[in-house]
Amino acid sequence: MMDKINNKKNRIFLNILLLVIFAAIIILLDTNVIGDAYIRRILNLSAIYAIVSVSMNLVNGFTGLFSLGQAGFMAIGAYSVAIFTVPLAERAKIFYITPQNPVLAQIELPFVAALLLGGFLAALVAILIGMPVLRLKSDYLAIATLGFSEIIRIVFTNTKSITNGALGIKSIPKMPTMWVFFGVAIISIGFMWLLINSSYGRAFKAIREDEVAAEAMGINLFKHKVMSFGVGAFFAGIGGGLLATLLATVDPNQFYFTVTYNFLLIIVLGGMGSISGTIIASFVVTAGLEILRFFDEPLALFGINIPLFRPGLRMVIFSILLMLLVLFFRNGLLGQKELSWQFIFDWLSGKKTRKKTGEGGAA
């Protein structure tokens, strides 16, 4: 059986079959044959979380930097889409207290252009922040990036003529199909996978393992750290732009620093240094939080109210489940491995997967 899986043609056939099944599921969901609007929303949110989590894993898991600035970069992408895609006729109703900046009030961009603009602005801010901040290490870097994330949110709260302040921006055009979210997710994650498996990616991993040895081998530490930080911020901005069009509204409260902890949780659960593990964890965490919402609602049995069922119980149960997972999977679901057909069949047959240095693990 393993000889057949190791055959390149068979692997290609299995990959094509997987893509066909995936496309069929998306078409069935999009046409309301299966599922409903709630399920589509959760899946779209999972795809967005996958983009942002993989971008964070690029920085934290593959480059070895401890960054907590994803919420701020998401805010830049979200507001870029919100500011430039809202129809001109709707803007007076939104900016009714403080009029919008007269220059911005005349600019309306297509969704794709606004999304890319948000990503590039997030990358630019990340590079400007990273140039002084990335000289720090460990906890100091985490605190600095977390602080800059909060600064970005506070700036958006106070620039009322641009962002409408604490009131936020509404009437953002929604995307009519799931293909927008999953298509962007596939392209984004595919690009990051190619980057990680390139010479730049090997340099990132070398920095993660030993900075002194990497520098001795001729790797420019500052250049590669800034590159990783900038690329991660770009895709976090892309994820933020998609979130804006999914929710059709943005406000500063959506980008508190606690949002970053959700992504940190995902990459730790999936595996620091595993793209496929992060993607799986994104869907598991997002869907799991929704499934457990049942515990936040009051429950009565035979006319007797169960006192435990109240708002907040969901997070307690979810935290306990995560603690159990961490105890049994200390390196996350996949550690630094990638999901592949060989990995799947080795796992099913009870064999240990052989670890190959320098190879990607896409199925």
Secondary structure, DSSP 4 states (H G I P E B T S, - for coil): -HHHHHSHHHHHHHHHHHHHHHHHHHHHHHTTSSS-HHHHHHHHHHHHHHHHHHHHHIIIIIS------HHHHHHHHHHHHHHHHS-GGGHHHHSSSSPPPTTGGG----HHHHHHHHHHHHHHHHHHHHHHHTTS-HHHHHHHHHHHHHHHHHHHHH-HHHH-GGG-B--PPPPS-HHHHHHHHHHHHHHHHHHHTSHHHHHHHHHHH-HHHHHHTT--HHHHHHHHHHHHHHHHHHHHHHHHHHHS-B-GGGG-THHHHHHHHHHHHH-TT-HHHHHHHHHHHHHHHHHGGGGGS-EEETTEEETT-STTHHHHHHHHHHHHHHHH-TTTTTTT----HHHHHHHHHTPPPPP-TT-----
